[in-house]
Amino acid sequence: MSAPQAARRRKFWGWGYEGEGPGLEQRARIAELLRARFAVELPEPLEPPRIEQIALSPPRIAPPAALAGFCSTATADRAAHAYGKSFRDVVRALRRDYGNPPDVVAFPADEGGVAQILDWCDRIGASAIPYGGGSSVVGGVEPPSETGGGSVSIDLGRLDRVLEVDRVSRAARIQAGVLGPALEDQLRPHGLTLRHFPQSFELSTLGGWIATRSGGHFAMLYTHIDEFVEALRVVTPSGTIATRRLPGSGAGPSPERLFIGSEGTLGVITEAWMRLQDRPTLRASASVRFADFMVAAGAVRAISQSGLNPSNCRLLDPGEALTAGAGAGDEAVLVLGFESADHPLDAWMSRALECCRDHGGQVPDGAGRTRDDEAGAREGAVGAWRKAFLDGPYLRDALVMLGMLSETFETAVTWDRFPEFHRGVLAATEEAVRRVCGAGTVTCRFTHVYPDGPAPYYTIVAPARRGAELEQWAEVKSAASEALLRLGGTITHHHAVGRDHRPWYDRERPDGFARALLAAKAALDPRGILNPGVLIDPLRP
Ligand SMILES: Cc1cc2nc3c(=O)[nH]c(=O)nc-3n(C[C@H](O)[C@H](O)[C@H](O)COP(=O)(O)OP(=O)(O)OC[C@H]3O[C@@H](n4cnc5c(N)ncnc54)[C@H](O)[C@@H]3O)c2cc1C
């Protein structure tokens, strides 16, 4: 299924590399399963677009000679930077609808190049859109619709190196445009790892993770990238900001935290000192079955409040377990894991499994022994979940081609409100799916957990009507988002705000904080050129 490494070229329209993802035969098998599951006829599958089929409006701006050497107006580059990877993006790409691409794509090779591009955008009033891996699922990288002055996508992909490793403090200075696998490849010879593995790891970047407060591998403790950021360098239209390397500080509000989650609206992150881990050598994993999702949630709460801090604590409801091949669809499955480069994990695991048994969990005999190989994480229900997690991004595009509405949304809520919250979110979303699509499934898993509450992640799969997919998506998304806010959750736990979540984020965010954020934006980006429409609207001068 994979193209040879040397010939690998990113798809301009969807997830992954050319030639990867389910082929014709696999798509036909998936279509059979969907027909059986939803008892519907599917429309003729859509074919992926070819670049010769894409017609773009001519660029409205041209880079000055000094910048032209690292700028492109080629159709393939402009189309590849027009969208992120959300359902809405893939639908528009499959329709060959590229109505608002960036005029220019810049590929600066260093921080000086980033500053030059920002200067140029500031001078001519063009929108400047930082672009990492382009895996945004919230409309974070597409140009705004009113771009009178044109728009420039700033692709950080050439800033892809680990520059310095401090083995003593276990930290590294890393350029922001490096993709997940290349980052880990450069840390491996040092026996170190960032161990931040979002599902989009293969095609997302360090700078993107920081800019979106991405959620990674650790189900507890280091849930977001935030905890790993030691210091940052950020280029803004008003100059470059470098923060001090410190293991911790109580000196006022944290300067790093202003930029973590700023989604390209306050500056371009060019590099970061990141806290690292020794590569784990010892692992223990187990899967535990529960008759009921809510009962299983009780076990997860007990574990989350025990101080054990498992690295993996993913609770799948029966539907998720079925889809992942980790269950038969009649039981919830908890995938538990501990890891260490230092000590055996049997004591931690056996106490966590005791919490599960106390809540009626079925623990397989001999489960959870410490192993010094990775195989344990690739066997049985744990392995099935892992494989489904890795294949997920490719599958999503295939579902859209086959005529399905496929959407995920994630949130967090405190334990005291969780039962009512979960019932309410499911009811509102299922009602919208039935009303809008006629049939469909809404499933849930916990991706991260905290001592005071879980981060539930919901997946919708439903038959869509060809031509009406975007309206159907908007209606279902709106019903789900309204429920999240009404019942006390957050509009996003780790997918960021972008454009898609703005109506709900604007209501979630306290007014006084919005004013403070706007003041910061006005100080750093006085002409409001950085990613307009994302996160917050700039005050126009
Ligand atoms: C299949 C799939 C699975 C996903 N799984 C996860 C997951 O497990 N966890 C998770 O957190 N997210 C996940 N996401 C969402 C997405 O991958 C994250 O938001 C990720 O952090 C984006 O990184 P990126 O490099 O692709 O950034 P981009 O998509 O390029 O950009 C995202 C935002 O950050 C800004 N930005 C990017 N680079 C910089 C920079 N250097 N300086 C300033 N601003 C910048 C952009 O302007 C944009 O607003 C998933 C997405 C997909 C498609």
The ligand as an SDF file (V2000), in Angstrom:
LIG
                    3D

 53 58  0  0  0  0  0  0  0  0999 V2000
   -6.4850   12.7240   11.4870 C   0  0  0  0  0  0  0  0  0  0  0  0
   -6.1960   13.7770   12.4850 C   0  0  0  0  0  0  0  0  0  0  0  0
   -5.9310   13.4190   13.8000 C   0  0  0  0  0  0  0  0  0  0  0  0
   -5.6730   14.4000   14.7450 C   0  0  0  0  0  0  0  0  0  0  0  0
   -5.3650   14.0160   16.0170 N   0  0  0  0  0  0  0  0  0  0  0  0
   -5.0540   14.9480   16.9440 C   0  0  0  0  0  0  0  0  0  0  0  0
   -4.6620   14.5680   18.2640 C   0  0  0  0  0  0  0  0  0  0  0  0
   -4.5560   13.3900   18.5880 O   0  0  0  0  0  0  0  0  0  0  0  0
   -4.3650   15.5650   19.1360 N   0  0  0  0  0  0  0  0  0  0  0  0
   -4.4310   16.8750   18.7770 C   0  0  0  0  0  0  0  0  0  0  0  0
   -4.1460   17.7290   19.5990 O   0  0  0  0  0  0  0  0  0  0  0  0
   -4.8250   17.2520   17.5470 N   0  0  0  0  0  0  0  0  0  0  0  0
   -5.1040   16.3330   16.6200 C   0  0  0  0  0  0  0  0  0  0  0  0
   -5.4610   16.7290   15.3540 N   0  0  0  0  0  0  0  0  0  0  0  0
   -5.5050   18.1570   15.0080 C   0  0  0  0  0  0  0  0  0  0  0  0
   -4.1510   18.7310   14.5190 C   0  0  0  0  0  0  0  0  0  0  0  0
   -3.3150   17.6820   14.0970 O   0  0  0  0  0  0  0  0  0  0  0  0
   -3.4670   19.5260   15.6230 C   0  0  0  0  0  0  0  0  0  0  0  0
   -4.1830   20.7180   15.8310 O   0  0  0  0  0  0  0  0  0  0  0  0
   -1.9940   19.8360   15.3500 C   0  0  0  0  0  0  0  0  0  0  0  0
   -1.4090   20.3410   16.5180 O   0  0  0  0  0  0  0  0  0  0  0  0
   -1.7670   20.8070   14.2040 C   0  0  0  0  0  0  0  0  0  0  0  0
   -0.3930   20.7990   13.8700 O   0  0  0  0  0  0  0  0  0  0  0  0
    0.0810   21.2280   12.4070 P   0  0  0  0  0  0  0  0  0  0  0  0
    1.5540   21.3040   12.4230 O   0  0  0  0  0  0  0  0  0  0  0  0
   -0.5350   20.3700   11.3970 O   0  0  0  0  0  0  0  0  0  0  0  0
   -0.5030   22.7010   12.3550 O   0  0  0  0  0  0  0  0  0  0  0  0
   -1.3530   23.3920   11.1910 P   0  0  0  0  0  0  0  0  0  0  0  0
   -2.5760   22.6090   10.9090 O   0  0  0  0  0  0  0  0  0  0  0  0
   -0.4790   23.7300   10.0730 O   0  0  0  0  0  0  0  0  0  0  0  0
   -1.7720   24.7420   11.9450 O   0  0  0  0  0  0  0  0  0  0  0  0
   -2.6540   24.7170   13.0450 C   0  0  0  0  0  0  0  0  0  0  0  0
   -2.7610   26.1260   13.6270 C   0  0  0  0  0  0  0  0  0  0  0  0
   -1.5200   26.5040   14.2050 O   0  0  0  0  0  0  0  0  0  0  0  0
   -0.9540   27.6290   13.5390 C   0  0  0  0  0  0  0  0  0  0  0  0
    0.4800   27.3500   13.3970 N   0  0  0  0  0  0  0  0  0  0  0  0
    1.0770   26.2750   12.8230 C   0  0  0  0  0  0  0  0  0  0  0  0
    2.4100   26.3560   12.9380 N   0  0  0  0  0  0  0  0  0  0  0  0
    2.6740   27.5110   13.6140 C   0  0  0  0  0  0  0  0  0  0  0  0
    3.8590   28.1690   14.0420 C   0  0  0  0  0  0  0  0  0  0  0  0
    5.0670   27.6450   13.8310 N   0  0  0  0  0  0  0  0  0  0  0  0
    3.7450   29.3410   14.7020 N   0  0  0  0  0  0  0  0  0  0  0  0
    2.5420   29.8950   14.9420 C   0  0  0  0  0  0  0  0  0  0  0  0
    1.3810   29.3170   14.5600 N   0  0  0  0  0  0  0  0  0  0  0  0
    1.4460   28.1390   13.9030 C   0  0  0  0  0  0  0  0  0  0  0  0
   -1.6910   27.7380   12.2130 C   0  0  0  0  0  0  0  0  0  0  0  0
   -1.7380   29.0550   11.7390 O   0  0  0  0  0  0  0  0  0  0  0  0
   -3.0680   27.1790   12.5750 C   0  0  0  0  0  0  0  0  0  0  0  0
   -3.8630   28.1770   13.1810 O   0  0  0  0  0  0  0  0  0  0  0  0
   -5.7130   15.7660   14.3810 C   0  0  0  0  0  0  0  0  0  0  0  0
   -5.9540   16.1110   13.0420 C   0  0  0  0  0  0  0  0  0  0  0  0
   -6.1900   15.1250   12.1010 C   0  0  0  0  0  0  0  0  0  0  0  0
   -6.4370   15.5070   10.6780 C   0  0  0  0  0  0  0  0  0  0  0  0
  1  2  1  0
  2  3  1  0
  2 52  2  0
  3  4  2  0
  4  5  1  0
  4 50  1  0
  5  6  2  0
  6  7  1  0
  6 13  1  0
  7  8  2  0
  7  9  1  0
  9 10  1  0
 10 11  2  0
 10 12  1  0
 12 13  2  0
 13 14  1  0
 14 15  1  0
 14 50  1  0
 15 16  1  0
 16 17  1  0
 16 18  1  0
 18 19  1  0
 18 20  1  0
 20 21  1  0
 20 22  1  0
 22 23  1  0
 23 24  1  0
 24 25  2  0
 24 26  1  0
 24 27  1  0
 27 28  1  0
 28 29  2  0
 28 30  1  0
 28 31  1  0
 31 32  1  0
 32 33  1  0
 33 34  1  0
 33 48  1  0
 34 35  1  0
 35 36  1  0
 35 46  1  0
 36 37  1  0
 36 45  1  0
 37 38  2  0
 38 39  1  0
 39 40  1  0
 39 45  2  0
 40 41  1  0
 40 42  2  0
 42 43  1  0
 43 44  2  0
 44 45  1  0
 46 47  1  0
 46 48  1  0
 48 49  1  0
 50 51  2  0
 51 52  1  0
 52 53  1  0
M  END
$$$$
